[in-house]
Amino acid sequence: MSRTNATSNILNVLATTAQDQADRLRNAAWDAVTEDPRLSVGGSTDYSASNTNHRAAVTGTPAGTINVSWAVANGPGATGDIRTVTIKAVQLNSAAQLARGVSITLVIAKN
Protein backbone atom coordinates (compact mmCIF):
# COMPACT_ATOMS: atom_id res chain seq x y z
CA MET A 1 0.00 0.00 0.00
CA SER A 2 2.80 2.48 0.75
CA ARG A 3 4.22 2.11 -2.79
CA THR A 4 0.81 3.05 -4.17
CA ASN A 5 0.67 6.09 -1.87
CA ALA A 6 4.20 7.16 -2.86
CA THR A 7 3.35 6.85 -6.56
CA SER A 8 0.13 8.80 -6.05
CA ASN A 9 2.00 11.55 -4.20
CA ILE A 10 4.57 11.86 -6.99
CA LEU A 11 1.84 11.98 -9.63
CA ASN A 12 0.15 14.76 -7.66
CA VAL A 13 3.39 16.74 -7.57
CA LEU A 14 3.91 16.22 -11.31
CA ALA A 15 0.34 17.30 -12.12
CA THR A 16 0.63 20.38 -9.89
CA THR A 17 3.97 21.31 -11.47
CA ALA A 18 2.53 20.97 -14.99
CA GLN A 19 -0.51 23.05 -14.01
CA ASP A 20 1.73 25.74 -12.47
CA GLN A 21 3.63 25.95 -15.76
CA ALA A 22 0.34 26.17 -17.65
CA ASP A 23 -0.67 29.11 -15.44
CA ARG A 24 2.66 30.86 -16.11
CA LEU A 25 2.26 30.40 -19.86
CA ARG A 26 -1.38 31.49 -19.76
CA ASN A 27 -0.23 34.74 -18.09
CA ALA A 28 2.69 35.32 -20.48
CA ALA A 29 2.55 38.29 -22.84
CA TRP A 30 1.26 37.52 -26.32
CA ASP A 31 -0.43 40.30 -28.23
CA ALA A 32 -0.04 42.27 -31.47
CA VAL A 33 3.25 43.80 -30.22
CA THR A 34 4.80 41.35 -27.77
CA GLU A 35 5.35 37.60 -27.82
CA ASP A 36 6.94 35.93 -24.81
CA PRO A 37 9.60 33.51 -26.16
CA ARG A 38 8.05 30.73 -24.07
CA LEU A 39 4.97 30.95 -26.31
CA SER A 40 6.80 30.91 -29.63
CA VAL A 41 5.83 28.05 -31.92
CA GLY A 42 8.20 25.13 -31.45
CA GLY A 43 9.69 23.32 -28.53
CA SER A 44 9.27 19.71 -27.57
CA THR A 45 7.92 17.67 -24.70
CA ASP A 46 11.32 15.92 -24.70
CA TYR A 47 13.26 17.71 -21.96
CA SER A 48 16.59 16.89 -23.60
CA ALA A 49 15.66 18.96 -26.67
CA SER A 50 17.83 22.02 -27.15
CA ASN A 51 15.17 24.78 -27.05
CA THR A 52 15.74 26.46 -23.68
CA ASN A 53 12.66 28.71 -24.12
CA HIS A 54 10.45 25.63 -23.82
CA ARG A 55 11.80 23.89 -20.75
CA ALA A 56 12.46 24.48 -17.05
CA ALA A 57 13.72 22.52 -14.08
CA VAL A 58 11.70 22.92 -10.90
CA THR A 59 13.70 22.13 -7.77
CA GLY A 60 12.75 21.71 -4.15
CA THR A 61 9.47 19.88 -4.72
CA PRO A 62 8.37 17.01 -2.44
CA ALA A 63 9.27 14.71 -5.38
CA GLY A 64 12.70 16.28 -5.94
CA THR A 65 13.61 17.95 -9.22
CA ILE A 66 10.92 18.00 -11.89
CA ASN A 67 11.85 18.57 -15.54
CA VAL A 68 9.14 20.50 -17.37
CA SER A 69 9.08 20.86 -21.15
CA TRP A 70 6.47 22.04 -23.60
CA ALA A 71 5.64 22.21 -27.28
CA VAL A 72 3.70 25.09 -28.84
CA ALA A 73 1.75 24.71 -32.10
CA ASN A 74 -0.42 27.09 -34.08
CA GLY A 75 -4.13 26.43 -33.97
CA PRO A 76 -6.69 25.15 -33.85
CA GLY A 77 -7.76 27.25 -36.78
CA ALA A 78 -5.70 29.23 -39.23
CA THR A 79 -6.08 32.77 -37.87
CA GLY A 80 -2.76 32.72 -36.00
CA ASP A 81 -4.28 34.00 -32.76
CA ILE A 82 -4.65 30.64 -31.00
CA ARG A 83 -1.94 28.22 -29.93
CA THR A 84 -2.06 24.74 -28.47
CA VAL A 85 0.49 24.02 -25.75
CA THR A 86 1.35 20.53 -24.51
CA ILE A 87 3.27 20.45 -21.23
CA LYS A 88 5.08 17.44 -19.82
CA ALA A 89 6.41 17.14 -16.26
CA VAL A 90 8.80 14.28 -15.39
CA GLN A 91 10.55 13.53 -12.13
CA LEU A 92 14.34 13.51 -12.45
CA ASN A 93 15.59 9.93 -12.02
CA SER A 94 12.03 8.64 -11.83
CA ALA A 95 11.02 5.06 -11.22
CA ALA A 96 10.23 3.07 -14.37
CA GLN A 97 6.45 3.29 -13.84
CA LEU A 98 6.70 7.11 -13.73
CA ALA A 99 9.17 7.59 -16.57
CA ARG A 100 6.50 9.07 -18.89
CA GLY A 101 5.51 11.67 -16.31
CA VAL A 102 2.34 13.72 -16.63
CA SER A 103 1.18 15.66 -19.70
CA ILE A 104 -1.47 18.33 -20.02
CA THR A 105 -2.66 20.32 -23.03
CA LEU A 106 -4.15 23.81 -23.10
CA VAL A 107 -5.19 26.37 -25.68
CA ILE A 108 -3.98 29.98 -25.38
CA ALA A 109 -5.50 32.89 -27.25
CA LYS A 110 -3.67 36.07 -28.22
CA ASN A 111 -4.56 39.02 -25.97
Residue pairs with C-beta under 8 A, 6 or more apart in sequence:
7 95
7 97
7 98
9 62
9 63
10 63
10 91
10 94
10 98
11 98
11 102
13 61
13 62
13 63
13 66
13 91
14 63
14 66
14 89
14 90
14 91
14 98
14 101
14 102
15 89
15 102
15 104
17 58
17 61
17 66
17 68
17 89
18 68
18 87
18 88
18 89
18 102
18 103
18 104
19 104
20 58
21 56
21 68
21 70
21 87
21 89
22 85
22 87
22 104
22 106
24 38
25 38
25 39
25 70
25 85
25 87
25 106
25 108
26 106
26 108
28 36
28 38
28 39
29 35
29 36
29 111
30 36
30 39
30 83
30 108
30 110
30 111
31 110
31 111
32 110
37 53
38 53
38 54
38 70
39 72
39 83
39 85
39 108
40 53
40 72
41 72
41 73
41 74
41 83
42 51
42 53
42 54
42 71
42 72
43 49
43 51
43 53
43 54
43 55
43 69
43 70
43 71
43 72
44 51
44 54
44 69
44 71
45 69
45 70
45 71
45 86
45 87
45 88
45 103
46 69
47 55
47 67
47 68
47 69
47 88
47 90
49 55
49 69
54 69
54 70
54 71
54 72
55 67
55 68
55 69
55 70
56 68
56 69
57 65
57 66
57 67
57 68
57 92
58 65
58 66
58 67
58 68
58 89
59 65
63 91
64 91
64 92
64 93
65 91
65 92
66 89
66 90
66 91
66 92
67 89
67 90
67 91
67 92
68 87
68 88
68 89
69 87
69 88
70 85
70 86
70 87
70 88
71 85
71 86
72 83
72 84
72 85
73 83
73 84
73 85
73 86
74 80
74 82
74 83
74 84
75 82
75 83
75 84
76 82
76 84
76 107
80 110
81 109
81 110
82 107
82 108
82 109
82 110
83 107
83 108
84 105
84 106
84 107
84 108
85 105
85 106
85 107
85 108
86 103
86 104
86 105
87 103
87 104
87 105
87 106
88 101
88 102
88 103
89 101
89 102
89 103
90 98
90 99
90 100
90 101
90 102
91 98
91 101
94 101
